[in-house]
Amino acid sequence: MWSHAQAFWLREPGLGEIRPVPLDEPGPGDVFVRTVHTAISRGTETLVFRGGVPTSQYAAMRAPFQEGDFPGPIKYGYLNVGIVEHGPTALRGRTVFCLYPHQTAYVVPAQAVFLVPDDVPPERAVLAGTLETAVNALWDAAPLVGDRITVVGAGMVGCAVAGLVARFPGVSVALVDIDVSRAEVAAALGVDFTLPADAADGRDLVVHTSATSAGLQRSLDLLAPEGTVIDLSWYGDTEVSLSLGGSFHSGRLGIRASQVGTVSGARRGRRSAADRLALALDLLRDPAFDALISGVSRFDELPDVMTRLADGSLPALCHLISYRTG
């Protein structure tokens, strides 16, 4: 039962496949997990699928349980929810989240999995890694009560940030995107939606997640004097162009990167990465985040799904992969 599993591998940029993979026998400190759902982190995973990770970032972009090396062959992914079938008594039979790739079953150390709260359905729990990124970004951004905040880019991370920051007392939150269909998601999260041209300026804080030059430029344009853009975008090998001859200098504007690979410096001395992920799972008790799930496919369809996500023919926010049979 534990000897083999099936996994999604990127054989080479643009070409994915399902492969059989051997599994180690679980040791006394390990768990055997049967996957129920994974999710595709669209921005990062399609960039990996296209072979867009710069050589200089190969080490920084490694996923926790990645196998192989960029640009391929590689097994990559990190949004996995499953059920523990073997392991410590406290975990056996429980639903857990793990930063593991797309694979039908796997063996990992017990400390690598995180219990999913009983009132968080597995389909929503796949968003834990995305909420963790949003938590880290808000630790970096440090929004204040009553702030006027704009999130530019209504992808998975942008929507997660907007949904979390909307809980701050007295804040005004606008979600900006070129895709008008994101207005429905914004409404579910309790935030306003605008197209880039209609977005209000004079914002205290702008969080940018669109991974485009136009999005970053618009983010700067929306800031109040002395304001800062918190940029969560992963641009890969794409060059970014900005016009800094306007208010950037006179307004003393700032751009600051936020990245989930390390805990925000604002909390690093008091919170671990495990604390951050546990917090993300707790925050997913809110059913509003169900709005981020935009579609579902079977595991055996994953090679085709990744191709369609990468070329834009499959529109998606968070695309769910189901491992259920029957």
C-alpha positions as CSV (number, residue, x, y, z in Angstrom):
1,M,0.0,0.0,0.0
2,W,2.9,2.4,0.8
3,S,5.4,1.4,-1.9
4,H,4.3,3.6,-4.8
5,A,2.3,6.7,-5.7
6,Q,1.6,8.9,-8.7
7,A,3.0,12.4,-9.1
8,F,2.9,15.3,-11.5
9,W,6.3,16.1,-13.0
10,L,7.4,18.9,-15.3
11,R,9.4,16.8,-17.8
12,E,10.7,20.0,-19.6
13,P,9.3,23.6,-19.8
14,G,5.8,23.4,-21.3
15,L,5.4,19.6,-20.9
16,G,4.0,17.9,-17.8
17,E,3.3,14.3,-17.2
18,I,2.1,11.8,-14.5
19,R,4.8,9.5,-13.2
20,P,4.9,6.6,-10.8
21,V,7.2,7.4,-7.8
22,P,8.5,5.1,-5.1
23,L,7.7,5.8,-1.4
24,D,9.9,5.1,1.6
25,E,8.5,3.0,4.4
26,P,7.3,5.4,7.1
27,G,9.7,5.6,10.1
28,P,8.6,6.1,13.7
29,G,8.6,9.9,13.3
30,D,6.9,9.9,9.9
31,V,3.4,10.1,8.6
32,F,1.9,8.5,5.5
33,V,-0.6,10.9,3.9
34,R,-3.2,10.1,1.2
35,T,-3.9,13.3,-0.8
36,V,-7.4,14.6,-1.1
37,H,-6.9,17.9,-2.8
38,T,-4.0,20.0,-4.1
39,A,-4.3,23.5,-5.6
40,I,-2.3,25.2,-8.3
41,S,-0.5,28.4,-7.2
42,R,-1.1,29.9,-10.6
43,G,1.4,32.7,-10.8
44,T,4.4,30.8,-9.5
45,E,3.6,27.3,-10.8
46,T,2.8,28.5,-14.4
47,L,6.0,30.5,-14.4
48,V,7.9,27.3,-13.4
49,F,5.9,25.4,-16.0
50,R,7.1,27.8,-18.7
51,G,10.7,27.6,-17.6
52,G,10.7,31.2,-16.4
53,V,12.8,30.9,-13.2
54,P,16.1,32.8,-13.6
55,T,19.2,30.8,-13.0
56,S,20.2,33.1,-10.2
57,Q,17.0,32.2,-8.3
58,Y,17.1,28.4,-8.6
59,A,18.1,27.9,-5.0
60,A,15.7,30.6,-3.6
61,M,12.7,29.2,-5.5
62,R,13.0,25.6,-4.3
63,A,9.8,24.3,-2.8
64,P,10.1,22.4,0.5
65,F,9.7,18.9,-1.0
66,Q,10.8,19.6,-4.5
67,E,12.5,16.9,-6.5
68,G,14.7,17.6,-9.5
69,D,16.0,20.9,-10.5
70,F,14.9,23.9,-12.6
71,P,14.1,24.1,-15.4
72,G,13.3,20.4,-15.4
73,P,12.6,17.5,-14.9
74,I,11.1,18.7,-11.7
75,K,8.3,17.9,-9.2
76,Y,7.0,21.2,-7.9
77,G,4.1,22.4,-5.8
78,Y,3.2,23.3,-2.3
79,L,-0.6,23.4,-1.6
80,N,-1.6,19.9,-0.5
81,V,-4.3,18.6,1.8
82,G,-4.7,15.0,2.7
83,I,-5.6,12.4,5.4
84,V,-3.0,10.8,7.6
85,E,-3.3,7.0,7.3
86,H,-0.2,6.1,9.3
87,G,1.7,8.0,12.0
88,P,1.4,9.2,15.6
89,T,-2.0,8.5,17.2
90,A,-2.8,12.2,17.5
91,L,-2.5,12.6,13.7
92,R,-4.0,9.3,12.5
93,G,-7.2,9.9,10.5
94,R,-6.9,13.6,10.7
95,T,-6.9,16.1,7.8
96,V,-3.6,17.9,7.3
97,F,-2.0,20.5,5.2
98,C,1.5,20.1,3.8
99,L,3.8,22.1,1.5
100,Y,4.0,19.1,-0.8
101,P,3.7,18.8,-4.6
102,H,0.9,17.2,-6.6
103,Q,1.1,13.6,-5.6
104,T,-1.5,10.9,-4.7
105,A,0.3,9.9,-1.4
106,Y,3.5,10.7,0.3
107,V,5.7,10.1,3.4
108,V,7.1,13.1,5.4
109,P,8.2,13.8,8.9
110,A,5.2,14.4,11.2
111,Q,6.3,17.9,12.0
112,A,5.9,18.8,8.3
113,V,2.1,18.5,8.4
114,F,-0.3,20.9,10.0
115,L,-3.7,20.0,11.4
116,V,-6.6,21.5,9.5
117,P,-9.3,22.8,11.9
118,D,-12.4,20.7,12.0
119,D,-14.5,23.6,10.7
120,V,-12.3,24.2,7.7
121,P,-13.3,22.0,4.7
122,P,-10.4,20.4,2.8
123,E,-11.2,22.3,-0.4
124,R,-10.6,25.6,1.4
125,A,-7.7,24.3,3.4
126,V,-5.5,24.2,0.2
127,L,-5.4,28.0,0.5
128,A,-3.3,27.8,3.6
129,G,-0.1,28.6,1.7
130,T,-1.7,31.5,0.0
131,L,-3.1,32.9,3.3
132,E,0.4,32.4,4.8
133,T,1.8,34.7,2.1
134,A,-0.8,37.3,2.8
135,V,-0.2,37.1,6.6
136,N,3.5,37.7,5.9
137,A,2.8,40.6,3.6
138,L,0.6,42.3,6.2
139,W,3.3,41.9,8.8
140,D,5.6,43.7,6.4
141,A,3.0,46.3,5.5
142,A,1.8,47.1,9.0
143,P,-1.5,48.7,8.1
144,L,-3.1,51.0,10.6
145,V,-6.7,51.5,11.7
146,G,-8.6,53.7,9.2
147,D,-6.1,53.3,6.4
148,R,-7.1,53.7,2.8
149,I,-5.6,50.6,1.1
150,T,-5.6,49.4,-2.4
151,V,-4.5,45.9,-3.6
152,V,-3.5,45.9,-7.3
153,G,-3.9,42.5,-8.8
154,A,-6.8,40.2,-8.0
155,G,-5.1,36.9,-8.2
156,M,-4.9,34.3,-5.4
157,V,-2.5,36.3,-3.2
158,G,-4.1,39.7,-4.0
159,C,-7.5,38.4,-3.0
160,A,-6.2,36.8,0.1
161,V,-4.5,40.1,1.2
162,A,-7.7,42.1,0.5
163,G,-9.8,39.6,2.4
164,L,-7.5,39.8,5.5
165,V,-6.9,43.5,5.5
166,A,-10.6,44.2,5.2
167,R,-10.9,42.9,8.8
168,F,-9.0,45.9,10.2
169,P,-11.2,48.5,11.9
170,G,-12.2,51.5,9.8
171,V,-10.1,50.6,6.7
172,S,-11.2,51.3,3.1
173,V,-10.1,48.5,0.8
174,A,-10.2,48.5,-3.0
175,L,-9.2,45.5,-5.1
176,V,-8.0,46.6,-8.6
177,D,-7.7,44.4,-11.7
178,I,-8.3,44.5,-15.4
179,D,-10.6,41.5,-15.2
180,V,-14.1,42.7,-14.3
181,S,-15.1,39.1,-13.3
182,R,-13.0,39.7,-10.1
183,A,-15.7,42.1,-8.9
184,E,-17.8,39.1,-7.8
185,V,-14.8,37.8,-5.7
186,A,-14.2,41.2,-4.2
187,A,-17.9,41.4,-3.2
188,A,-17.6,38.0,-1.4
189,L,-14.6,39.3,0.4
190,G,-16.3,42.5,1.5
191,V,-14.1,44.9,-0.5
192,D,-14.6,47.3,-3.3
193,F,-13.6,46.5,-6.9
194,T,-12.3,49.0,-9.5
195,L,-10.6,48.9,-12.9
196,P,-7.1,50.4,-12.9
197,A,-8.2,53.6,-14.6
198,D,-11.0,54.2,-12.1
199,A,-8.9,53.5,-8.9
200,A,-8.8,56.3,-6.3
201,D,-5.4,57.8,-5.5
202,G,-4.1,59.3,-2.3
203,R,-3.9,55.8,-0.7
204,D,-2.0,55.2,2.5
205,L,-0.8,51.8,1.4
206,V,-0.8,49.9,-1.9
207,V,-0.1,46.2,-2.1
208,H,0.9,45.0,-5.6
209,T,0.5,41.4,-6.8
210,S,-0.1,41.6,-10.6
211,A,3.5,40.8,-11.6
212,T,3.4,43.4,-14.4
213,S,5.1,46.7,-15.1
214,A,1.8,48.4,-15.6
215,G,0.5,47.1,-12.3
216,L,3.5,48.3,-10.4
217,Q,3.4,51.7,-12.1
218,R,-0.3,52.1,-11.3
219,S,0.4,51.1,-7.7
220,L,3.0,53.9,-7.4
221,D,0.6,56.4,-9.0
222,L,-2.1,55.6,-6.4
223,L,0.0,56.4,-3.4
224,A,-0.3,59.4,-1.1
225,P,3.0,61.3,-0.4
226,E,5.4,59.3,1.7
227,G,3.5,56.1,0.9
228,T,5.0,52.7,0.1
229,V,4.1,49.9,-2.3
230,I,4.5,46.5,-0.8
231,D,5.3,44.3,-3.9
232,L,4.5,40.6,-3.6
233,S,4.9,39.9,-7.3
234,W,7.3,37.2,-8.6
235,Y,8.5,38.5,-12.0
236,G,10.8,35.6,-12.8
237,D,12.9,36.4,-15.9
238,T,10.6,39.3,-16.9
239,E,12.1,42.7,-17.0
240,V,10.2,45.5,-15.3
241,S,10.0,49.1,-16.6
242,L,8.9,52.1,-14.5
243,S,8.5,55.8,-15.0
244,L,10.1,57.5,-11.9
245,G,10.2,61.0,-13.2
246,G,6.8,62.1,-11.8
247,S,5.8,62.0,-8.1
248,F,8.1,59.2,-7.1
249,H,11.0,61.5,-6.1
250,S,9.0,64.6,-4.9
251,G,6.5,62.4,-3.1
252,R,9.2,60.3,-1.4
253,L,7.5,57.1,-2.5
254,G,8.8,53.7,-1.7
255,I,8.7,50.2,-3.1
256,R,9.4,47.3,-0.7
257,A,9.5,43.6,-1.6
258,S,7.6,41.0,0.5
259,Q,8.3,37.3,0.1
260,V,7.1,34.3,2.1
261,G,10.4,32.4,2.1
262,T,11.4,34.1,5.3
263,V,9.2,35.3,8.2
264,S,8.7,39.1,8.1
265,G,11.4,41.0,10.0
266,A,8.6,42.6,12.0
267,R,7.8,39.2,13.6
268,R,10.9,37.1,13.0
269,G,12.0,37.2,16.6
270,R,8.6,36.1,17.9
271,R,7.0,33.9,15.3
272,S,8.2,30.9,13.3
273,A,7.2,29.8,9.9
274,A,5.2,27.1,11.6
275,D,3.3,29.7,13.7
276,R,2.6,31.7,10.6
277,L,1.1,28.7,8.7
278,A,-1.0,27.6,11.7
279,L,-2.4,31.1,11.9
280,A,-3.2,31.0,8.2
281,L,-5.2,27.7,8.7
282,D,-7.1,29.3,11.6
283,L,-8.0,32.3,9.5
284,L,-9.4,30.0,6.9
285,R,-12.4,29.4,9.2
286,D,-14.0,32.3,7.3
287,P,-16.1,30.9,4.4
288,A,-15.6,34.1,2.4
289,F,-12.3,32.6,1.2
290,D,-14.3,30.0,-0.8
291,A,-14.7,32.7,-3.4
292,L,-11.0,32.1,-4.4
293,I,-11.8,28.5,-5.6
294,S,-12.6,29.0,-9.3
295,G,-12.6,25.5,-10.7
296,V,-11.7,21.8,-10.1
297,S,-10.1,19.0,-12.2
298,R,-9.1,15.4,-11.6
299,F,-5.5,14.6,-10.9
300,D,-5.1,12.7,-14.2
301,E,-6.1,15.9,-16.0
302,L,-3.3,17.9,-14.4
303,P,-0.8,17.9,-17.4
304,D,-3.5,19.4,-19.7
305,V,-4.7,21.8,-17.0
306,M,-1.2,23.2,-16.4
307,T,-0.8,23.7,-20.2
308,R,-4.0,25.6,-20.4
309,L,-3.3,27.7,-17.3
310,A,0.1,28.6,-18.7
311,D,-1.2,29.7,-22.1
312,G,-4.2,31.5,-20.7
313,S,-6.9,29.4,-22.3
314,L,-8.2,28.2,-18.9
315,P,-9.2,31.2,-16.8
316,A,-8.7,30.5,-13.1
317,L,-8.1,32.1,-9.7
318,C,-7.3,29.1,-7.5
319,H,-7.7,25.9,-9.5
320,L,-8.4,22.8,-7.4
321,I,-7.2,19.3,-8.2
322,S,-9.2,16.4,-6.8
323,Y,-7.8,13.0,-5.9
324,R,-11.1,11.4,-5.0
325,T,-12.1,8.3,-7.0
326,G,-15.5,6.9,-7.7
